[in-house]
Amino acid sequence: MKKKTTIYDIAKELNITVSTVSRALSGFPAISEATREAVIATAKKLNYSPNRLASALKSGKTYIIGVIVPSVQAHFFASIIHSIEEGLKDSGYRVILYQSNESVENEINGVKTLLEAQVDGIIASMSLETEDVSHFAEIIKQNKPLVIFDRVNINLNVPTVTLNDFKAGYMATQYLIEKGYKNIAFITTIHQIKIFSDRLEGYKKALRDNNLAVLEENIILGGLSIKDGRFGASKLMRLQNKPDAIIAGDDFTALGVIKKLKEIDETPPKIGVIGFANEGFSAYITPNLSTIDQHPNQMGSECAKMFLKMIQQENPYQNIQHIVLDPTLVERQSTGSSI
C-alpha cells in the first residue's frame, strides 16, 4: 500500500525544515515567495493532501459547512447550492450536501450526521413535513451558525434568507387579473409551510382588492408535483363554474397543470397558468410557462455572506438578521404573453 505523503517528505525533498514547509503551506507572511512556490510545486508533485483533521484540532474549525435541501432535482435548490459554494470558496470552506427528500426523518438524520462530521455550521431549507424544529436547536446549542433559507419556521429564532412570498402570491394574482382573467384558482401544498401559506394569502388579498370572490372550491390543497398538478387541474375543470386561470404552487405543479389542460383542449393561455421558481424547463415547454422568479443565486449568496459573518462572532446569534428578497414576474406564453 502506497505511503501517504507528509510535510516531512516535502521537507526532505527540498532540504528545508518541516516548520518552513508548514508555514509555506499555511501562507505565513515571513516565508519568501520563491520558497512558497517551491513548496507548493513539490507538494503537487508528491500528491500531498493536507491532514484536515489535524488542522481542525489545532484551529477548532473543520472549514466544512453542511447544507440541507429538500431536493437537488429542483433547479431552484441546485442554483442556491452553487451560489453558497461560490460565496464560501475564497474563505476556504467546503460544502457537505444532504437531501431530506421532503422527509422530516431524513432531515433529522441529516442534522445529526453533519454535526457528527464536526461541520462549522449548517445552512438549511426545511422539508414539507417539518413542524417540530427541535432537531435544529442542537446546532444552536453547540453555538454553531445556523442559517435557514426559503422555507422557514417562526418558532426558530435564527438568521433567515427568504422571498417576500406574500408579495409573490399577490403579484401572480394581480398580473392574471390585469391580463383579463377573473376566476382564478390556486393549487398548493396541504402542508403548513410559511412560504406556501404566504403565497395563498397574497392570492386571496389580490382577489379581494379587485372585488373578486375567494372561492374555496378554487383552492386545491394537496401535493407539489407534476402528478398533483394534473390531478388539481382535472378537479378544477370539472367544476360547474370552472376557472379561467390557475396559479400553481411551483413550476413542477404548473407543468402538470399544462399537461392536463392540453389533454382536454384547454391549452394555455385559453386557461392561464403561472408557477413559482422559474425552473430551467419553464422557458422550453410548450406553451412556455409564466412564473415568479425567486432569485436563487442571490438567496445562496446572501446565505454564504450571513454564515461568514456569524462564524466571526463569539456568539453567532448576537445580531440576528432576516433578509427578504423581492420576487420578479417572468411573463411567457401560458398567460398570453409573447416569448
N, C-alpha and C positions, 0 to 999 in steps of 0.2 A: 504494500500500500504506500502510495507516494506521500512523503512527509510534507506537511503544510508549511509554507514559507512564513518565517517570522522576521521581526525587525533585526534580529541578530544575524540572520542570513544577509540582509541588505547591508548591515554594518560591515560584515566580513568581506563582502564583495567589493565595497568601496574603501575598505581600510580606514573607517572612521568609527567613532564611538556610537554605542547604542542610543545614548541620550541625544546625540546630534540627529540621528535618524528620526527619533520620536518627535523632536522639536520641528524638524523639517516637514514631517507629515501633518503635524497639527497646526502649521502656519505660524510658528513662533517668529516674531519680527527680527530677532537678533541673528538669524541664520541668513547667510548670503543667498542671493538669487541663484548663483551658479551651483551651490551645494544643494539647494532645494530642488532644482531641475534635475540634478544628477540622481538624487534620492528617488524622486518620482519616476524617472525613466527606469531606474533599476527595479523599483517596486513593480512596475508594469511588466518588465522583462521576466521577473521571477514569479509573476502571477500572485503577488501579495494581496491579501484582503485583510483589512483591519479586524481585530478582535473587538466586536461591538459590545460584547458582554463585559469585557474588562474596562472599556471606555465608560460604559454605563455605570459600573460600580464606582468608578473614580469620580464621575461628574454628577451622578444621581439622575441622569437623563439617558433614555434609550434613543432619542431622536426618531421615534416611531409614533405615529398617531393613528388611532383607529377611526375608520369611517363606516357607519352603518346606514344602509339604504334599503328601502323596500324591494327594489329590483334594479339590476343594471340593464335589463332589457329595454326599459324606457329611455329614450334619448335624453329626456329631461334630467334624470339622475346621472346618466353617463357624463353629460356635459358638466354637471356640478362636480363630480369626482375629478374630472380632468382639470377644472379650474382650481380646485383645492390643491391638487398636486403641483400645479404651476405656481400657485401662490406660496407654497411651502418649500419648494426645492432649493431656493437660494439660501434658506436658513438651515439646510442640511436635513430636513425632515423627510422621512419616507412614510408611505401610507400602507396600512393593512386594511383590506376591504372585507366587509362582512354583509351578506344579504339576509334580510329577515324573511323575504318572500311573503310579506304581508302577514307573518305569523308572530304573535307576541311571545310565544315559547321560544322561537328561533332568536328573537330579539334579546330575550333574557340570557340565552346561552351565548349570544354574541358579546354582550357586555361582560359577562363572566370570563369568556375566552380572551378578550382583549385586555382586561385587567390582569389576568394571569400572565399574559405576554409582556406585562410591565410597560404598556404604552404610556406616553406622557400626557395623553388626553384623548377625548373622543368627540367627533362631530357626527351627529345623527339626525335622521329623519324617521319618524315613528311609523310603525306598521298600522294598517287599518284596524287591527284588533286591539291596539294598545289603549287601555283605560287606566289601569293601575301603573303608575310610573315609579314605583319603589325601587325597581332594579337600577334605575338611573341615579337614585340617591346615593348608591355606593360610590359612584365616581366623585360626587361632591364630597362625601365623607372622607375620601382619600386625598382631598384637596387638589384634585386634578381638573384641568379645564374641561368643561362640557359645553358644547355649542349645539343648539337644536335649530334645524332649518326646515323650512316649508311646513311640515306637519308638526305642530307644537301642542303643548298641553298647559293650560293655565295653572295647573297645580304644581308645575315645576318652575321654580324661580331661578332661571339661568339665562344667559345671553341667547338671543334668537335672531335669525335672519329669515324674514318671511316676505310674501307678497301681500299687497292690500287686496285680499280676496273678496271682501265685501264690494269694493270698487270694481273688481274684475267681473263679478256677477251682475252688478248694476250696469256696467259698461256693455256687456254682451247683450243684455236685455234691451237697453236703450237703443243700441245700434239696430237691433232687429225691428224695433218699433219704428224707428226713423226710416227703415227700408220698406215699411208698409205692412209688416206682419203684426197681427193683433191678438191672435190666440196662441200664445207661446207656452210650450211645455218644457219641463225640466226633468232630466234623468240623472240621478246621482246615487251615491252610496247610502246604504241604511246605517252605516257606522257613524257614530257621533264624533267625527273628526273636525276640528275647528275650521280648517280651510274650506271644507266642503259645506259645512253649515253656514259659514260666512257668505259663500257664493250664492247659496239658496236664499239667504236673507236679502242679499243685494238684488237678486231677481225679483223677489216679492216687492221690495221698495220701489223698484223701477216701474213695475206694473201699477202700483197704487199711485205713484206720482203722475202717471199718464191716464188715470181714471179707468184702468183696466182691471177686471176681476182676477183675484187669485183663486184659481180653481183647484181644489185638492185632487181631482181626477187627472189633472195635468201634471202632477208631481209623482214621478215613479221612483221609489226608493228600493234599491237592490244592490247590485254589484257594479264594478267598473271594469268592463272588458268588452271585446268585440261581441261576444255572446250576449252580454247584458244589454248592449246597445240594440242588437237585433230584437231581443225579447221586448225591451221597452218600447221600441218603435212599433212593433206588431200590436202591442196592447193599446197604444195611443191611437193607432189608425183604425181600431175597432170601435172607438168612441162615436156616439151619435154626433157630437159636436167635436169632430177631430181637429187637432191643432194645425196651424199653418206654418209653424216653426218649432224646432226642438233645440234646446240647449243641452249638451251632453257634459257630464262631469269631467271627462278628459277626452283626449283625441282618439284613444282606442275605442271608447264607448261611441264616440261620434262616427267612427269608421263603421261600426256595426249598424248604427242608425242608417247611414247612407246605403249600405249593402241591402238592408231590408227595404228601404224606400224604393230603390231601383227595381227590386223584385216585383213590387206591386204597382209599378208605373207611376210612382210619385217622386221621381228623381229630382233632387235639389237643383235649382232653387225653387221649384214648384212648392216644395216644403222646405223652408230654410233650415239649415243645420250649422251650428257653431260649437266648437270644442274649447278645450283648455290645454295649454302646454306647448303648442307649436312643434309637435313631434316631427322628426325628419320626413316621415312619409306624407305628412299633411299637404305638402305642396305638390305631390306627384300622383295622388289618387285622382279618379275622375268621378264627379267633378272635384276639383281640389278644395280643400277644407278651410273655411274661415275659422279663426281660432284666436285665443288670447295668449300672447307671448308672456311667459313668466320670468324671463331673463335668467336662465340657469347659470350662465357664465358669470354674471355679476353676483349672483347669490353665492356661488362657490368661492369667488374671490373675496367677498366680504366675510365668509366663514373663516378663511385662511387668515385674513388680517386680524379678526377678532381673537382667534386662537393664539397667534403670535403675541398679541398684546397681553392676553391673560397669562401666558406662560412666563412673562417677565415680572409678574406681580407676586408678592409673597402670599397674598390672598387673591386667587384668580377671580373671586366674585365680589371684590370691593366696589367695583363700578359696573354694574350690570347694564348692558346696552340692548336695545331692541331695534334692529334695523328693519324698516319696512320699505319694500321696493314697489314702484308703481307699475301696473300692468300696461301692456300695449296691445291694441287691437290690430289683427292682421286680416285684411279683407280679401276674400277669394270667391270662387265661383259658387260655392254651396249656399251663399246668401245673395247671389245675383250680381256679384262684383266681377269685373273683368280680371284676367290674370295679371 
